[in-house]
Amino acid sequence: MYPCFFALMMLLGWSIQAGSPILSGHPMEALIGDAVVQSVTWLKDASRSRTLDQAINIYQQRYGRHPPPSFDAWYTYATERSTLVIDDYNSLYEDLRPFWGLSPAEIRHRTQQVISDPWNDVAGIIIRNGRAKMGPDFKPTHRWMVEGFISMLEPFVQHLPDMDLALNLNDEPRVALPHSVMQTLLADAAPPATLPARVLRRWSPNRAETWSREGNNLWSPRPFSSFPHINSFSATTVACSPSSGARKDHIWDPSPLCLSCAAPHCNGTLLSDWSLSASPCHQPDLRNLHGFYLSPATFKISHSLFPIFSQSKPEGFADILYPSPWNYVDKVNYAPDDTNPDLPFAQKANSLFWRGATSEGLSRYGTWKGMTRQRLVHLANDHTRSFHSPALPMLLPHPRLEGKYSYQLPSNPLNTLDTTLNISFVAIYRAWDSDCPAQEREFNLSQSIDFQSHWSHRYLFDMDGAAFSGRFLPFLQSKSLPFRTGIFRAWYDSRLTAWAHFVPIDIRLHGLFSTLAYFTGTKGEEGASTLTGKAGMEARIVAGEAIAERGREWAAKVLRKEDMEVYLFRLLLEWGRITDERRDEIGFMLAQNDGEGDSDG
């Protein structure tokens, strides 16, 4: 057994026990109710437009500019595919906004820098005359990713201008801008005070020539620095304010739980703000709680603004997110069959299920002990029951006050939960020296499974690997209830609402048992610390099923392959404008005679 696992649990238990308040109701009821309202409100705001004219007006109000050329083609494409999300692309615009602070020529030059050298692990996508192809200078190991990206844009590529794109082939993101640099770029990126009365509806002529590599000094210096297998926290949190905890507080001892780090996004042990929980700026303890920070397997980073398209990123990175080909080409997918049916929620096995490998980061000198996957498997298999640690606290019915709740300390929370935690590794990967045999001794490995067998379990746990989890969308599409933790966010996260569509868990995992107990109920326990008797809690199976079904229905409405295409189409139209020499003059308007002809010229 390893003390660093236990010390965190011990400090957490005693700190909450010392001042546990009496709650008048279970806070998850309010979290779920508020989330449902938030989700409904978001959809209303995201789908206000009923006509192209309305979409243009809302675009201008939201983003302070005219839409880009070919916006009418995008609108037709979106509406013909019954896309619900027409108006809210805020996360897309936040990704692109810093690039308005660079000149189009500089963006094009930086694109050529990163795609011209295979060492950069970046693939070039070349779009010319309405067709897309792969560039020549990249390592072929991720050909499926590049081909999947091209497949995603082929249905609308004829509407795109000539341009080159830089696709990140690594799992890890690539661009972390210092706080002061980002603020300067954003100041320079402000939209005009007033919209121009007229725009040119065509892209600039001869765009292909502007993407030429000839005459450019592309290889010196290289744009990225390589820092694999070492702690990346300081290098990746430069985007945080100098006054933030991530920049000024250094937590060298990984064992105590930093309650002040979790407090801004938690209600007790329950995660209350999923978006904020991804920010490292108020969480200096993340340095030791995730494989990406502890020891990334591959990490080539730039602190300058390079135009890198990535599948996911933690908060603070300036990569441009796009829908992942992993999901688009069904590398894993939701496909129940007669052998592995997706039964109604109440008929599934009453268990929280996870299988996977130690792929979160490369372990060396014991860094695996802080990684999320290892901590979860350790916690779920009763490894905290030793002299190092009392049990994790759980939010349970108060033993004497009916209808009230308080944090309590069952001596064995796994036995208190009225469910089974079926969580284990199938393989040990990315471990050097003694870290591989150490993990083999610590974890009892299970056999690999058919992915479709997940649907037999009522609750599914999902978390990051080296980057985002490719399983999450299939989990969401199923009739099971996904529990999710992690720091990586993908293109779809702005469309999802935690507690309405899935159950969020803080990266520290200190709220897992309390959260799970709300849905599964508890068996109660005689003689538990602070209890005068047996205090069990009824299962809320209907509440769990409601979230699972809401997430399932939502995924079928806004996370389809058609929605991925629509998102990418909109993204690349915006990118086409940002990289155009006349970007302040071009756009799309109705009812104007500007002599420029059709918008897709």
C-alpha positions in Angstrom: 0.0 0.0 0.0 1.1 3.5 -0.7 0.7 6.3 1.9 0.1 9.1 -0.6 -3.2 7.6 -1.5 -4.3 7.4 2.1 -3.1 10.7 3.4 -5.5 12.6 1.1 -8.4 10.6 2.3 -7.5 11.0 6.0 -7.2 14.7 5.9 -10.5 15.0 3.9 -12.4 12.9 6.4 -11.3 14.7 9.5 -11.7 18.2 8.0 -15.3 17.7 7.0 -16.1 15.8 10.1 -14.9 18.6 12.3 -17.5 21.1 11.2 -20.2 19.2 9.4 -23.3 21.4 8.9 -26.8 20.1 9.1 -28.5 20.5 5.7 -32.2 21.0 5.3 -32.3 19.0 2.1 -30.0 17.1 -0.2 -28.1 19.7 -2.3 -28.1 17.5 -5.4 -31.8 18.1 -5.8 -31.1 21.8 -6.3 -28.1 21.1 -8.5 -30.2 18.9 -10.8 -33.1 21.2 -10.9 -31.0 24.3 -11.7 -29.1 22.3 -14.4 -32.3 21.3 -16.2 -33.5 25.0 -16.2 -30.1 26.1 -17.5 -30.1 23.6 -20.3 -33.6 24.6 -21.5 -32.6 28.2 -21.3 -29.4 27.6 -23.3 -31.3 25.8 -26.1 -33.8 28.6 -26.4 -31.0 31.1 -26.7 -29.0 28.9 -29.1 -31.9 28.4 -31.5 -33.8 31.7 -31.7 -33.3 32.1 -35.5 -36.0 30.9 -37.8 -34.8 32.6 -40.9 -31.5 33.5 -42.5 -32.2 37.2 -41.9 -32.8 36.5 -38.2 -29.6 34.4 -38.0 -27.6 37.3 -39.5 -29.0 39.8 -37.0 -28.4 37.6 -34.0 -24.8 37.0 -35.3 -24.2 40.7 -35.5 -25.6 41.3 -32.0 -23.5 38.4 -30.5 -20.2 38.9 -32.1 -20.1 42.5 -33.3 -19.3 41.6 -36.9 -21.1 40.6 -40.1 -21.1 36.9 -40.7 -18.3 35.6 -43.0 -18.8 35.0 -46.7 -20.9 31.8 -47.6 -22.8 32.2 -44.3 -26.0 31.6 -46.4 -24.6 28.3 -47.6 -23.8 27.3 -44.0 -27.3 28.3 -42.8 -28.9 26.2 -45.6 -26.6 23.2 -44.8 -27.4 23.5 -41.1 -31.2 23.8 -41.5 -31.4 21.0 -44.1 -29.8 18.7 -41.5 -32.3 19.8 -38.8 -29.5 21.4 -36.6 -31.0 22.9 -33.5 -28.0 25.0 -32.7 -27.9 28.0 -35.1 -27.0 31.0 -32.9 -24.7 29.9 -30.0 -21.1 29.3 -31.1 -19.6 31.2 -28.3 -16.9 28.6 -27.5 -15.8 28.6 -31.2 -15.5 32.3 -31.2 -13.5 32.3 -28.0 -11.1 29.9 -29.6 -10.6 32.1 -32.6 -10.7 35.6 -31.0 -7.0 35.9 -30.2 -6.1 35.4 -33.9 -7.8 38.7 -34.8 -4.8 40.1 -32.9 -2.4 38.7 -35.5 -2.3 39.8 -39.2 -3.6 37.3 -41.8 -0.1 37.1 -43.3 1.5 36.2 -39.9 -1.2 33.5 -39.3 -0.5 32.0 -42.7 3.3 32.1 -42.1 2.9 30.4 -38.7 0.7 27.7 -40.3 3.4 26.9 -42.8 6.0 26.8 -40.0 4.2 24.1 -38.1 3.1 21.9 -41.0 6.4 22.0 -42.9 8.4 20.0 -40.3 7.3 16.4 -39.4 9.1 16.7 -36.0 6.2 19.1 -34.9 3.7 16.2 -35.0 1.3 18.4 -37.0 -0.5 17.4 -40.2 -1.4 19.8 -43.0 -4.8 19.9 -44.6 -4.6 21.6 -48.0 -7.9 23.0 -49.4 -7.8 24.2 -53.0 -10.6 24.8 -55.5 -13.2 23.2 -53.3 -11.2 20.0 -52.5 -9.2 18.9 -49.5 -6.2 16.7 -49.3 -3.5 15.7 -46.9 -0.2 17.6 -46.8 3.1 15.7 -47.5 5.1 16.5 -44.3 3.8 14.5 -41.4 4.3 11.2 -39.7 1.7 8.6 -41.0 0.8 7.0 -37.6 -2.4 9.1 -37.3 -3.5 8.8 -40.9 -7.0 7.8 -39.7 -7.3 11.2 -37.9 -6.4 13.2 -41.0 -8.6 11.1 -43.3 -11.5 11.3 -40.8 -11.1 15.1 -40.7 -11.3 15.3 -44.5 -14.3 13.0 -44.5 -16.0 15.4 -42.1 -15.5 18.4 -44.3 -16.1 16.8 -47.7 -19.9 17.5 -47.8 -19.3 21.2 -47.7 -15.7 21.8 -48.8 -16.9 23.4 -52.0 -18.0 26.4 -50.0 -14.6 26.9 -48.4 -11.8 29.2 -49.6 -8.3 28.1 -50.4 -6.4 27.6 -47.2 -4.1 25.3 -45.2 -4.9 23.9 -41.8 -2.6 22.6 -39.0 -4.0 19.5 -37.3 -2.4 18.4 -34.0 -1.5 14.7 -34.2 -0.7 14.4 -30.5 -3.3 13.8 -27.8 -1.9 16.7 -25.7 -2.7 20.3 -26.6 0.1 22.5 -27.9 -0.4 26.3 -27.3 -0.3 28.0 -23.9 0.0 31.7 -24.1 1.3 33.8 -21.2 -1.4 35.8 -19.5 0.0 39.2 -20.6 0.4 38.1 -24.2 -3.2 36.9 -24.4 -4.5 40.1 -22.9 -2.6 42.1 -25.6 -3.9 40.0 -28.4 -7.5 40.2 -27.1 -7.2 44.0 -26.9 -6.1 44.1 -30.5 -8.8 41.7 -31.6 -11.8 43.8 -30.6 -14.5 44.1 -33.2 -15.2 47.5 -34.8 -17.2 50.0 -32.9 -19.8 50.1 -35.6 -20.6 47.6 -38.3 -19.7 48.7 -41.9 -22.7 49.5 -44.0 -21.4 47.4 -46.9 -19.2 44.3 -47.2 -17.6 42.3 -50.0 -19.2 38.9 -50.2 -16.4 37.1 -51.9 -13.1 35.8 -50.6 -10.0 37.6 -51.8 -8.7 36.5 -55.2 -5.6 34.3 -55.5 -5.8 33.1 -51.9 -3.8 29.9 -52.9 -0.8 32.0 -53.6 -0.8 33.6 -50.2 -0.3 30.1 -48.6 2.9 29.4 -50.5 5.9 28.2 -48.5 8.4 29.7 -50.9 10.6 32.4 -49.6 9.7 31.7 -45.9 12.2 30.8 -43.2 10.1 28.0 -41.7 12.5 25.8 -39.8 14.4 28.2 -37.6 13.7 28.4 -34.8 11.3 25.5 -34.3 8.0 26.7 -32.9 7.6 24.0 -30.2 9.7 23.0 -27.2 9.5 19.4 -26.1 9.0 18.6 -22.4 7.8 15.0 -22.1 7.8 12.9 -18.9 8.2 15.9 -16.5 5.7 17.9 -14.5 4.1 20.3 -17.0 2.0 22.4 -14.5 4.1 25.5 -14.5 4.6 25.5 -18.3 0.9 25.0 -18.9 -0.6 27.5 -16.5 1.2 30.6 -17.8 -2.2 31.7 -19.1 -3.4 32.2 -15.5 -3.1 35.6 -13.9 0.1 36.1 -12.0 -2.0 36.6 -8.8 -3.8 33.3 -9.2 -3.1 30.3 -7.0 -1.6 28.3 -9.8 1.0 31.0 -10.4 1.9 32.0 -6.8 1.1 29.0 -4.6 3.3 26.0 -4.8 1.9 22.8 -3.2 4.9 20.4 -2.9 3.2 17.9 -0.6 0.6 16.0 -2.7 -0.9 14.2 0.2 -3.2 16.8 2.0 -6.5 17.6 0.2 -6.6 21.3 -0.8 -10.2 22.1 0.3 -9.7 25.8 -0.7 -8.7 24.7 -4.2 -12.0 22.7 -4.6 -14.3 25.2 -2.8 -14.9 27.7 -5.7 -16.5 24.9 -7.9 -17.9 22.6 -5.2 -20.9 22.5 -2.8 -19.4 20.5 0.0 -17.9 17.5 -1.8 -20.3 17.8 -4.7 -19.1 19.4 -7.9 -21.4 22.4 -8.6 -19.6 24.2 -11.4 -18.3 21.9 -14.1 -16.9 24.6 -16.3 -15.0 26.3 -13.5 -13.6 22.9 -12.3 -11.6 22.7 -15.5 -9.6 25.8 -14.7 -6.2 25.2 -13.1 -5.9 28.8 -12.0 -7.5 28.4 -8.6 -6.3 24.8 -8.2 -2.5 24.7 -7.6 -2.9 21.1 -6.3 -3.7 19.9 -9.8 0.0 19.8 -10.3 -0.1 16.4 -8.6 -3.6 15.1 -9.5 -3.6 14.4 -13.3 -1.2 12.6 -15.6 -1.2 15.5 -18.1 0.4 17.7 -15.4 2.4 15.0 -13.6 4.1 13.5 -16.6 2.7 13.8 -20.1 3.8 11.0 -22.4 4.3 13.5 -25.3 4.4 17.2 -24.8 5.5 19.7 -27.5 4.4 23.2 -26.4 4.6 26.7 -27.7 4.1 29.9 -25.7 3.4 31.9 -28.9 0.1 31.9 -30.7 0.3 29.2 -33.4 -2.8 28.1 -35.3 -3.2 24.6 -34.0 -6.4 22.6 -34.4 -6.8 20.1 -31.6 -9.5 17.6 -30.4 -9.5 18.7 -26.8 -7.7 20.9 -24.3 -7.6 21.9 -20.6 -8.7 25.4 -19.7 -6.0 28.0 -20.5 -4.8 26.5 -23.8 -5.2 28.5 -27.0 -5.6 25.5 -29.4 -8.6 25.7 -31.7 -11.1 22.9 -30.9 -12.8 20.9 -33.6 -15.0 17.8 -33.5 -12.9 14.7 -33.1 -12.5 12.3 -36.0 -12.4 9.6 -33.3 -16.1 9.9 -32.8 -16.9 10.8 -36.4 -15.4 7.6 -37.8 -16.7 5.5 -34.9 -13.4 4.3 -33.5 -15.6 3.4 -30.6 -19.4 3.6 -30.9 -22.7 2.8 -29.3 -23.9 -0.3 -31.0 -25.9 -2.7 -28.7 -26.9 -6.0 -30.2 -28.6 -9.2 -29.1 -25.5 -10.3 -27.3 -25.0 -7.0 -25.6 -28.4 -5.3 -25.4 -29.0 -1.9 -23.8 -31.7 -2.8 -21.3 -34.0 -0.3 -19.6 -32.2 1.6 -16.8 -33.9 -0.2 -13.9 -33.1 -3.6 -15.4 -29.4 -3.0 -15.7 -26.8 -4.3 -13.2 -26.7 -2.1 -10.1 -23.0 -1.2 -10.6 -20.6 1.6 -11.4 -18.4 0.2 -14.1 -15.0 1.2 -15.6 -12.3 -0.7 -17.5 -9.2 0.8 -19.0 -5.4 1.1 -19.0 -2.9 3.4 -17.3 -2.7 5.7 -20.3 -3.2 9.0 -18.6 0.5 9.9 -18.3 3.9 8.3 -18.3 4.8 7.1 -14.8 8.3 7.4 -13.5 9.5 7.7 -9.9 6.1 6.9 -8.5 4.1 9.6 -10.3 1.3 7.1 -11.0 0.2 7.4 -7.4 -1.3 10.8 -8.2 -2.9 10.1 -11.6 -6.7 10.1 -11.7 -7.2 6.6 -13.1 -4.9 5.0 -10.6 -6.5 6.9 -7.7 -10.0 5.8 -8.8 -9.1 2.1 -9.1 -7.4 2.3 -5.8 -10.3 4.0 -4.1 -13.0 1.7 -5.6 -11.3 -1.5 -4.5 -11.2 -0.7 -0.8 -7.6 0.1 -0.7 -8.1 3.0 1.7 -9.0 0.6 4.5 -5.8 0.6 6.5 -4.2 2.4 9.5 -3.3 5.3 7.1 -6.9 6.4 6.6 -10.4 6.5 8.0 -13.2 6.3 5.5 -14.3 9.0 3.1 -17.1 11.1 4.5 -20.5 10.6 2.9 -23.5 12.9 2.8 -26.3 10.9 4.5 -29.6 11.4 6.2 -29.1 12.8 9.7 -29.6 10.1 12.3 -31.9 12.1 14.5 -33.4 14.9 12.4 -35.9 13.7 9.8 -35.4 15.2 6.4 -32.0 16.6 7.3 -28.6 15.6 6.0 -25.0 15.7 7.3 -21.6 14.5 6.4 -20.8 11.3 8.3 -18.0 8.8 8.5 -19.1 5.2 7.8 -16.2 2.9 8.7 -16.6 1.2 5.3 -18.3 3.3 2.7 -18.1 0.7 0.0 -20.2 -1.6 2.2 -22.5 1.3 3.0 -23.3 2.0 -0.7 -26.2 -0.1 -2.0 -24.3 -0.9 -5.2 -21.2 -2.5 -6.6 -18.1 -0.7 -7.9 -16.8 -2.8 -10.8 -13.7 -0.8 -11.6 -10.3 -2.1 -12.6 -7.4 -2.0 -15.0 -6.9 -4.3 -17.9 -3.3 -3.3 -18.7 -0.4 -1.3 -17.3 1.0 1.1 -20.0 3.4 4.0 -20.0 5.4 3.0 -16.9 9.2 3.1 -16.6 11.6 1.3 -14.4 10.0 0.0 -11.1 6.7 1.8 -11.7 5.4 -1.1 -13.9 5.9 -3.9 -11.4 4.8 -1.6 -8.6 1.4 -1.1 -10.3 1.1 -4.7 -11.1 1.4 -5.5 -7.4 -1.0 -2.8 -6.4 -3.8 -3.5 -9.0 -5.4 -6.8 -9.8 -5.7 -6.7 -13.6 -8.9 -7.8 -15.3 -9.6 -9.2 -18.7 -10.3 -6.9 -21.6 -14.0 -6.7 -22.5 -16.2 -6.1 -25.5 -16.9 -2.4 -25.5 -20.6 -3.1 -26.1 -20.8 -4.9 -22.8 -20.8 -1.5 -21.0 -24.5 -1.2 -21.5 -25.3 -4.0 -19.0 -24.3 -1.6 -16.2 -26.5 1.1 -14.7 -23.7 3.6 -14.0 -20.6 4.2 -16.2 -17.6 6.1 -15.1 -15.7 8.2 -17.7 -12.4 10.1 -17.3 -9.5 11.5 -19.3 -6.8 9.4 -20.8 -3.8 11.3 -22.2 -6.5 13.8 -23.3 -10.3 13.7 -23.7 -12.1 10.4 -23.4 -13.4 9.0 -26.8 -15.9 6.9 -24.8 -18.0 9.8 -23.5 -20.3 10.2 -26.5 -21.2 6.5 -26.7 -21.8 6.5 -23.0 -24.1 9.5 -23.4 -26.0 7.8 -26.2 -26.7 4.8 -24.1 -29.5 4.2 -21.5 -26.8 4.1 -18.7 -25.9 7.1 -16.5 -22.4 8.5 -17.2 -20.3 9.8 -14.2 -17.6 12.0 -15.6 -14.4 13.6 -14.2 -11.5 15.2 -15.9 -9.8 18.5 -16.9 -10.0 18.1 -20.7 -12.8 19.8 -22.6 -14.0 19.1 -26.2 -16.1 21.0 -28.8 -19.3 19.7 -27.4 -18.8 20.7 -23.8 -20.5 24.1 -24.3 -23.6 22.2 -25.4 -23.8 20.0 -22.3 -25.0 20.8 -18.8 -23.6 18.8 -15.9 -26.3 17.3 -13.7 -28.8 17.6 -16.5 -27.1 15.3 -19.0 -24.4 13.6 -16.9 -23.1 13.4 -13.3 -19.9 15.4 -12.7 -17.3 14.3 -10.2 -14.4 16.5 -9.0 -10.9 15.4 -10.0 -10.0 14.7 -6.4 -12.8 12.1 -6.2 -13.6 13.1 -2.7 -17.3 13.5 -3.6 -17.7 10.2 -5.5 -19.3 8.2 -2.6 -21.7 11.0 -1.6 -22.8 11.5 -5.2 -23.2 7.8 -5.9 -25.1 7.3 -2.7 -27.8 9.8 -3.8 -28.7 7.5 -6.7 -28.0 4.0 -5.4 -29.1 4.6 -1.8 -27.2 3.1 1.2 -27.6 0.1 3.4 -26.9 2.0 6.5 -24.4 0.9 9.2 -24.5 0.1 12.9 -22.1 2.0 15.0 -20.8 4.3 12.3 -18.9 7.4 13.6 -21.3 10.2 14.6 -24.3 8.0 14.1 -26.5 6.9 17.0 -28.1 4.2 14.9 -28.6 2.8 11.5 -29.1 5.6 8.9 -29.8 4.2 5.4 -31.0 6.2 2.4 -33.4 5.1 -0.3 -32.2 4.7 -3.8 -33.3 7.4 -6.4 -33.3 5.2 -9.4 -35.9 7.3 -11.1 -33.8 10.4 -10.7 -30.7 8.6 -12.2 -32.8 7.4 -15.1 -34.1 10.9 -15.8 -30.6 12.2 -16.2 -29.5 9.3 -18.3 -32.5 9.7 -20.6 -32.1 13.5 -20.8 -28.5 13.0 -21.8 -29.4 10.3 -24.4 -32.1 12.5 -26.0 -29.8 15.5 -26.0 -27.0 13.7 -27.7 -29.4 12.5 -30.4 -30.4 16.2 -31.0 -27.2 18.2 -30.9 -24.2 15.8 -30.9 -24.9 13.8 -34.1 -22.4 13.5 -36.9 -24.4 16.1 -38.8 -23.8 18.5 -35.9 -20.1 17.8 -36.0 -20.2 18.7 -39.7 -22.2 21.9 -39.1 -19.8 23.0 -36.3 -16.7 22.3 -38.5 -18.3 24.2 -41.5 -18.9 27.2 -39.3 -15.5 27.0 -37.8 -13.7 26.9 -41.2 -15.7 29.8 -42.6 -14.6 31.9 -39.7 -11.1 30.7 -40.1 -11.2 31.5 -43.8 -12.1 35.1 -43.0 -9.5 35.5 -40.3 -6.8 34.4 -42.7 -8.0 36.6 -45.6 -6.1 39.8 -46.4 -9.4 41.7 -46.7 -10.9 40.3 -43.5 -12.2 43.7 -42.3 -14.0 44.2 -45.6 -15.5 40.8 -46.4 -18.6 39.3 -44.9 -22.2 38.4 -45.7 -25.2 40.7 -45.9 -28.6 40.3 -47.5 -30.1 42.8 -50.0 -27.0 44.6 -51.1 -25.6 45.2 -54.6 -21.9 45.4 -54.0 -20.8 44.2 -57.4 -19.1 41.2 -55.9 -21.6 38.5 -57.1 -22.6 35.5 -55.1 -21.3 34.9 -51.6 -19.6 31.6 -52.6 -17.5 33.0 -55.3 
